[in-house]
Amino acid sequence: MSNRKLYETTFIVNAALEDADIHTIVNRVQSFIEDKGGEIVEINHWGRRRLAYPINKKFNGYYVYIAFNAVPSTIPQMERFMILDDGIMRHLTMVLSQKLRTFRIERAAAKQLLAEKEASEAASAEVVVTNETSSITE
């Protein structure tokens, strides 16, 4: 399966559904991709948001972003699956170019580095505060 490509799919689930139902739909999409030989790279739950325009008289949706590697023949099957699911209001699947893929990897690495730096600064600030309070109590 050397002809696998990196895809990204953003879909909108009916926000009127219960959280458990929304997560069931997301898990079904994830399972569908994995059952067809795909590999999930990233899943982001963007949450409930107001739609730019009403879809089927609904004004809010639950947005989900999934990046995955798959064989191109999987995409039409997945899109058919999403069309038939009543809980999914809209979806869009795109191929990620190598340039954008590299950018995303670099951005994720930069975010990770920044989070680690902030965590270490917070930990060192905690130590300073602890030392100051211990000298005050003495």
N, CA, C and O of each residue as an XYZ file, in Angstrom:
552
protein
N       0.825     -1.190      0.000
C       0.000      0.000      0.000
C       0.869      1.253      0.000
O       0.757      2.109      0.878
N       1.713      1.337     -0.980
C       2.626      2.470     -1.035
C       1.968      3.719     -1.608
O       2.547      4.804     -1.540
N       0.773      3.587     -2.168
C       0.110      4.754     -2.747
C      -0.812      5.460     -1.757
O      -1.774      6.116     -2.158
N      -0.518      5.327     -0.472
C      -1.319      5.996      0.562
C      -1.023      7.482      0.536
O       0.105      7.904      0.280
N      -2.044      8.262      0.802
C      -1.906      9.718      0.860
C      -2.422     10.213      2.201
O      -3.170      9.525      2.895
N      -2.009     11.412      2.544
C      -2.492     12.036      3.765
C      -3.709     12.890      3.423
O      -3.645     13.775      2.570
N      -4.812     12.610      4.102
C      -6.062     13.339      3.900
C      -6.456     14.038      5.191
O      -6.015     13.668      6.280
N      -7.285     15.042      5.048
C      -7.913     15.655      6.206
C      -9.400     15.770      5.920
O      -9.811     16.145      4.821
N     -10.189     15.446      6.915
C     -11.635     15.547      6.809
C     -12.149     16.378      7.975
O     -11.809     16.134      9.133
N     -12.964     17.350      7.650
C     -13.661     18.115      8.669
C     -15.136     17.830      8.467
O     -15.653     17.952      7.356
N     -15.815     17.449      9.541
C     -17.247     17.205      9.405
C     -17.993     17.837     10.564
O     -17.444     18.067     11.642
N     -19.266     18.112     10.304
C     -20.121     18.772     11.286
C     -21.211     17.797     11.693
O     -21.968     17.295     10.862
N     -21.272     17.542     12.994
C     -22.288     16.658     13.561
C     -23.392     17.530     14.131
O     -23.127     18.628     14.622
N     -24.619     17.057     14.072
C     -25.764     17.768     14.623
C     -25.521     18.054     16.108
O     -25.412     17.126     16.909
N     -25.435     19.330     16.474
C     -25.129     19.720     17.856
C     -26.291     19.462     18.808
O     -26.110     19.519     20.024
N     -27.477     19.182     18.280
C     -28.625     18.904     19.147
C     -28.539     17.518     19.771
O     -29.290     17.206     20.695
N     -27.638     16.692     19.278
C     -27.471     15.349     19.835
C     -26.762     15.412     21.186
O     -26.058     16.376     21.487
N     -26.957     14.387     21.980
C     -26.261     14.279     23.273
C     -24.768     14.056     23.013
O     -24.383     13.562     21.953
N     -23.936     14.421     23.983
C     -22.496     14.249     23.836
C     -22.119     12.798     23.553
O     -21.233     12.538     22.739
N     -22.774     11.864     24.205
C     -22.478     10.444     23.989
C     -22.778     10.042     22.542
O     -22.031      9.265     21.945
N     -23.868     10.568     21.979
C     -24.226     10.258     20.598
C     -23.220     10.859     19.619
O     -22.867     10.241     18.615
N     -22.767     12.066     19.926
C     -21.769     12.723     19.067
C     -20.482     11.907     19.060
O     -19.899     11.667     18.003
N     -20.043     11.483     20.239
C     -18.807     10.699     20.316
C     -18.968      9.336     19.650
O     -17.999      8.792     19.122
N     -20.162      8.785     19.665
C     -20.425      7.531     18.959
C     -20.249      7.719     17.454
O     -19.658      6.873     16.783
N     -20.761      8.827     16.928
C     -20.625      9.119     15.500
C     -19.156      9.301     15.140
O     -18.691      8.767     14.133
N     -18.426     10.052     15.957
C     -16.992     10.275     15.698
C     -16.244      8.945     15.735
O     -15.377      8.699     14.896
N     -16.568      8.093     16.692
C     -15.924      6.779     16.787
C     -16.259      5.906     15.586
O     -15.415      5.136     15.127
N     -17.492      6.017     15.067
C     -17.870      5.249     13.873
C     -17.043      5.688     12.670
O     -16.588      4.849     11.892
N     -16.845      6.999     12.511
C     -16.037      7.504     11.396
C     -14.600      7.025     11.550
O     -13.987      6.566     10.586
N     -14.065      7.132     12.758
C     -12.703      6.687     13.017
C     -12.564      5.189     12.734
O     -11.595      4.769     12.100
N     -13.506      4.393     13.190
C     -13.478      2.946     12.957
C     -13.585      2.623     11.474
O     -12.926      1.705     10.988
N     -14.411      3.373     10.756
C     -14.559      3.149      9.323
C     -13.222      3.343      8.612
O     -12.827      2.526      7.781
N     -12.526      4.438      8.948
C     -11.226      4.717      8.329
C     -10.234      3.603      8.648
O      -9.525      3.126      7.762
N     -10.184      3.194      9.903
C      -9.245      2.149     10.313
C      -9.604      0.795      9.712
O      -8.710      0.022      9.366
N     -10.897      0.492      9.581
C     -11.328     -0.781      8.990
C     -10.957     -0.870      7.516
O     -10.747     -1.966      6.996
N     -10.875      0.260      6.845
C     -10.505      0.293      5.421
C      -8.992      0.380      5.229
O      -8.517      0.613      4.118
N      -8.240      0.195      6.308
C      -6.783      0.188      6.206
C      -6.142      1.550      6.418
O      -4.937      1.698      6.215
N      -6.918      2.543      6.819
C      -6.360      3.866      7.073
C      -5.719      3.961      8.436
O      -5.943      3.125      9.311
N      -4.919      4.991      8.600
C      -4.238      5.227      9.870
C      -4.532      6.653     10.318
O      -4.226      7.606      9.602
N      -5.120      6.800     11.492
C      -5.458      8.117     12.034
C      -4.175      8.796     12.496
O      -3.391      8.223     13.253
N      -3.973     10.029     12.029
C      -2.797     10.806     12.413
C      -3.160     11.793     13.517
O      -2.388     12.008     14.452
N      -4.346     12.389     13.396
C      -4.747     13.427     14.350
C      -6.268     13.530     14.373
O      -6.924     13.438     13.335
N      -6.818     13.721     15.564
C      -8.251     14.003     15.713
C      -8.379     15.208     16.630
O      -7.823     15.228     17.728
N      -9.108     16.200     16.176
C      -9.374     17.383     16.994
C     -10.882     17.585     17.079
O     -11.573     17.654     16.063
N     -11.372     17.679     18.295
C     -12.779     18.008     18.519
C     -12.842     19.520     18.718
O     -12.445     20.029     19.766
N     -13.338     20.229     17.716
C     -13.431     21.685     17.825
C     -14.635     22.094     18.652
O     -14.696     23.218     19.151
N     -15.591     21.191     18.800
C     -16.729     21.452     19.669
C     -17.901     22.120     18.977
O     -17.957     22.231     17.753
N     -18.834     22.561     19.807
C     -20.060     23.194     19.301
C     -19.765     24.629     18.881
O     -19.153     25.409     19.611
N     -20.224     24.943     17.677
C     -20.025     26.293     17.144
C     -21.237     26.701     16.330
O     -21.986     25.865     15.826
N     -21.404     27.973     16.218
C     -22.487     28.517     15.395
C     -22.113     28.358     13.927
O     -20.981     28.640     13.533
N     -23.063     27.909     13.126
C     -22.832     27.732     11.695
C     -22.871     29.077     10.982
O     -23.546     30.003     11.432
N     -22.156     29.182      9.883
C     -22.152     30.414      9.098
C     -23.519     30.644      8.455
O     -23.933     31.785      8.249
N     -24.203     29.567      8.144
C     -25.558     29.631      7.577
C     -26.310     28.396      8.057
O     -25.692     27.370      8.342
N     -27.631     28.479      8.151
C     -28.399     27.325      8.647
C     -28.285     26.116      7.707
O     -28.310     26.255      6.485
N     -28.163     24.948      8.302
C     -28.172     23.694      7.556
C     -29.341     22.885      8.095
O     -29.371     22.542      9.277
N     -30.291     22.583      7.243
C     -31.492     21.847      7.651
C     -32.159     22.499      8.860
O     -32.570     21.814      9.797
N     -32.262     23.817      8.830
C     -32.905     24.618      9.883
C     -32.187     24.512     11.230
O     -32.790     24.738     12.278
N     -30.907     24.171     11.197
C     -30.100     24.104     12.418
C     -29.037     25.199     12.353
O     -28.470     25.469     11.295
N     -28.780     25.819     13.493
C     -27.872     26.952     13.530
C     -26.545     26.640     14.215
O     -25.618     27.448     14.153
N     -26.438     25.480     14.868
C     -25.212     25.083     15.565
C     -24.792     23.697     15.114
O     -25.617     22.870     14.725
N     -23.490     23.464     15.175
C     -22.959     22.156     14.825
C     -21.764     21.817     15.690
O     -21.147     22.700     16.286
N     -21.438     20.540     15.757
C     -20.271     20.070     16.504
C     -19.219     19.716     15.460
O     -19.404     18.788     14.672
N     -18.110     20.462     15.456
C     -17.079     20.305     14.442
C     -16.014     19.302     14.889
O     -15.587     19.301     16.044
N     -15.593     18.445     13.944
C     -14.545     17.467     14.199
C     -13.584     17.472     13.010
O     -14.006     17.486     11.854
N     -12.280     17.459     13.316
C     -11.234     17.424     12.300
C     -10.452     16.128     12.469
O     -10.018     15.797     13.573
N     -10.272     15.391     11.363
C      -9.488     14.154     11.396
C      -8.476     14.200     10.256
O      -8.839     14.450      9.107
N      -7.219     13.960     10.575
C      -6.166     13.785      9.572
C      -5.800     12.308      9.569
O      -5.646     11.702     10.629
N      -5.660     11.725      8.378
C      -5.394     10.293      8.292
C      -4.692      9.935      7.001
O      -4.800     10.647      6.003
N      -3.968      8.818      7.027
C      -3.351      8.234      5.837
C      -4.293      7.155      5.331
O      -4.810      6.357      6.112
N      -4.514      7.133      4.016
C      -5.387      6.105      3.451
C      -5.112      5.948      1.962
O      -4.484      6.793      1.324
N      -5.603      4.843      1.440
C      -5.554      4.592      0.009
C      -6.657      5.446     -0.641
O      -7.750      5.556     -0.086
N      -6.388      6.043     -1.796
C      -7.399      6.913     -2.422
C      -8.763      6.267     -2.652
O      -9.777      6.964     -2.643
N      -8.811      4.958     -2.856
C     -10.103      4.294     -3.097
C     -10.994      4.296     -1.861
O     -12.189      4.022     -1.967
N     -10.437      4.598     -0.697
C     -11.210      4.649      0.545
C     -12.102      5.887      0.612
O     -13.164      5.850      1.235
N     -11.687      6.973     -0.016
C     -12.359      8.260      0.140
C     -13.803      8.238     -0.368
O     -14.688      8.689      0.360
N     -14.092      7.738     -1.579
C     -15.498      7.706     -2.005
C     -16.383      6.860     -1.082
O     -17.545      7.195     -0.853
N     -15.831      5.771     -0.559
C     -16.593      4.926      0.365
C     -16.874      5.673      1.660
O     -17.975      5.588      2.205
N     -15.876      6.410      2.154
C     -16.044      7.160      3.393
C     -17.054      8.289      3.200
O     -17.887      8.536      4.073
N     -16.982      8.968      2.067
C     -17.927     10.045      1.820
C     -19.350      9.515      1.699
O     -20.286     10.161      2.170
N     -19.528      8.370      1.085
C     -20.852      7.734      1.015
C     -21.346      7.393      2.416
O     -22.516      7.601      2.738
N     -20.452      6.871      3.243
C     -20.764      6.550      4.637
C     -21.244      7.799      5.382
O     -22.217      7.741      6.133
N     -20.560      8.924      5.172
C     -20.919     10.164      5.865
C     -22.243     10.739      5.353
O     -23.019     11.296      6.129
N     -22.497     10.606      4.072
C     -23.763     11.093      3.513
C     -24.938     10.311      4.095
O     -25.992     10.881      4.373
N     -24.755      9.014      4.275
C     -25.842      8.165      4.775
C     -26.068      8.302      6.277
O     -27.128      7.921      6.772
N     -25.096      8.836      7.010
C     -25.246      9.015      8.456
C     -26.063     10.271      8.723
O     -25.642     11.374      8.376
N     -27.237     10.104      9.343
C     -28.134     11.239      9.589
C     -27.558     12.252     10.575
O     -27.965     13.413     10.568
N     -26.627     11.836     11.414
C     -26.049     12.740     12.404
C     -25.018     13.696     11.835
O     -24.720     14.726     12.441
N     -24.465     13.359     10.662
C     -23.452     14.215     10.032
C     -24.149     15.154      9.059
O     -24.793     14.726      8.101
N     -24.000     16.454      9.334
C     -24.697     17.463      8.526
C     -23.903     17.859      7.275
O     -24.493     18.046      6.210
N     -22.588     17.987      7.387
C     -21.712     18.349      6.272
C     -20.353     17.714      6.494
O     -19.980     17.396      7.623
N     -19.616     17.531      5.404
C     -18.252     17.031      5.500
C     -17.434     17.541      4.320
O     -17.976     17.851      3.259
N     -16.141     17.621      4.516
C     -15.230     18.024      3.453
C     -13.931     17.250      3.654
O     -13.345     17.270      4.737
N     -13.488     16.569      2.598
C     -12.247     15.808      2.642
C     -11.298     16.375      1.599
O     -11.680     16.615      0.454
N     -10.052     16.587      2.017
C      -9.043     17.126      1.109
C      -7.745     16.351      1.267
O      -7.469     15.784      2.325
N      -6.944     16.332      0.191
C      -5.609     15.753      0.254
C      -4.680     16.828      0.795
O      -4.721     17.973      0.346
N      -3.849     16.464      1.752
C      -2.851     17.402      2.264
C      -1.596     17.294      1.411
O      -1.062     16.200      1.223
N      -1.125     18.418      0.897
C       0.099     18.416      0.104
C       1.292     18.173      1.021
O       1.195     18.346      2.236
N       2.418     17.770      0.435
C       3.617     17.507      1.226
C       4.089     18.780      1.927
O       4.567     18.723      3.060
N       3.957     19.925      1.260
C       4.381     21.201      1.853
C       3.543     21.530      3.090
O       4.080     21.926      4.124
N       2.234     21.365      2.975
C       1.347     21.634      4.112
C       1.567     20.612      5.220
O       1.499     20.947      6.403
N       1.827     19.381      4.841
C       2.093     18.331      5.833
C       3.345     18.674      6.638
O       3.351     18.535      7.861
N       4.407     19.122      5.959
C       5.645     19.519      6.637
C       5.380     20.696      7.564
O       5.872     20.727      8.692
N       4.598     21.670      7.087
C       4.259     22.834      7.903
C       3.520     22.405      9.171
O       3.828     22.892     10.259
N       2.551     21.499      9.042
C       1.784     21.028     10.200
C       2.678     20.308     11.201
O       2.523     20.484     12.410
N       3.615     19.494     10.707
C       4.520     18.772     11.598
C       5.406     19.762     12.348
O       5.613     19.626     13.553
N       5.928     20.761     11.632
C       6.777     21.771     12.276
C       5.979     22.585     13.293
O       6.480     22.888     14.375
N       4.738     22.940     12.951
C       3.900     23.705     13.868
C       3.583     22.897     15.124
O       3.602     23.431     16.233
N       3.291     21.608     14.946
C       3.010     20.747     16.105
C       4.242     20.624     16.994
O       4.127     20.630     18.219
N       5.417     20.512     16.383
C       6.652     20.423     17.165
C       6.903     21.727     17.921
O       7.333     21.700     19.074
N       6.639     22.863     17.283
C       6.823     24.164     17.941
C       5.853     24.324     19.107
O       6.230     24.835     20.161
N       4.604     23.889     18.926
C       3.618     23.952     20.021
C       4.061     23.090     21.195
O       3.949     23.496     22.352
N       4.564     21.898     20.889
C       5.021     20.983     21.933
C       6.186     21.601     22.696
O       6.233     21.537     23.925
N       7.120     22.195     21.970
C       8.276     22.831     22.600
C       7.847     23.989     23.496
O       8.360     24.146     24.604
N       6.904     24.799     23.015
C       6.399     25.923     23.795
C       5.680     25.433     25.054
O       5.857     26.006     26.129
N       4.879     24.388     24.929
C       4.161     23.838     26.087
C       5.148     23.300     27.126
O       4.951     23.498     28.325
N       6.200     22.626     26.678
C       7.209     22.118     27.606
C       7.938     23.262     28.307
O       8.228     23.187     29.501
N       8.230     24.322     27.549
C       8.919     25.482     28.131
C       8.042     26.153     29.195
O       8.518     26.501     30.275
N       6.758     26.328     28.873
C       5.832     26.942     29.830
C       5.670     26.072     31.075
O       5.575     26.591     32.187
N       5.638     24.765     30.893
C       5.505     23.858     32.028
C       6.735     23.924     32.935
O       6.613     23.916     34.160
N       7.909     23.990     32.326
C       9.125     24.062     33.147
C       9.226     25.411     33.863
O       9.686     25.472     35.003
N       8.797     26.497     33.200
C       8.796     27.814     33.847
C       7.791     27.849     35.001
O       8.064     28.429     36.052
N       6.641     27.231     34.801
C       5.629     27.184     35.861
C       6.142     26.373     37.047
O       5.904     26.736     38.199
N       6.835     25.289     36.771
C       7.377     24.454     37.845
C       8.459     25.210     38.613
O       8.517     25.125     39.840
N       9.316     25.948     37.908
C      10.366     26.697     38.600
C       9.773     27.865     39.386
O      10.284     28.207     40.453
N       8.710     28.479     38.881
C       8.038     29.556     39.610
C       7.388     29.011     40.879
O       7.360     29.695     41.902
N       6.877     27.810     40.822
C       6.267     27.169     41.990
C       7.308     26.930     43.074
O       7.031     27.110     44.260
N       8.502     26.525     42.666
C       9.582     26.277     43.619
C       9.979     27.578     44.304
O      10.213     27.596     45.512
N      10.058     28.671     43.537
C      10.422     29.969     44.101
C       9.373     30.418     45.101
O       9.721     30.891     46.183
N       8.104     30.283     44.768
C       7.025     30.676     45.670
C       7.066     29.823     46.928
O       6.872     30.349     48.024
N       7.310     28.536     46.806
C       7.383     27.646     47.954
C       8.539     28.047     48.867
O       8.385     28.058     50.088
N       9.687     28.374     48.292
C      10.836     28.787     49.088
C      10.570     30.103     49.806
O      10.970     30.272     50.958
N       9.900     31.032     49.139
C       9.592     32.322     49.759
C       8.621     32.149     50.924
O       8.794     32.785     51.964
N       7.627     31.320     50.775
C       6.650     31.123     51.840
C       7.277     30.382     53.010
O       6.904     30.632     54.156
N       8.210     29.485     52.759
C       8.829     28.759     53.869
C       9.723     29.700     54.691
O       9.828     29.539     55.907
N      10.368     30.681     54.040
C      11.195     31.616     54.794
C      10.331     32.619     55.544
O      10.768     33.147     56.567
N       9.150     32.893     55.084
C       8.235     33.809     55.767
C       7.722     33.158     57.049
O       7.592     33.829     58.073
N       7.433     31.879     57.003
C       6.880     31.198     58.159
C       7.915     30.923     59.241
O       7.559     30.634     60.384
N       9.197     31.011     58.885
C      10.243     30.724     59.870
C      10.519     31.837     60.807
O      11.379     31.711     61.679
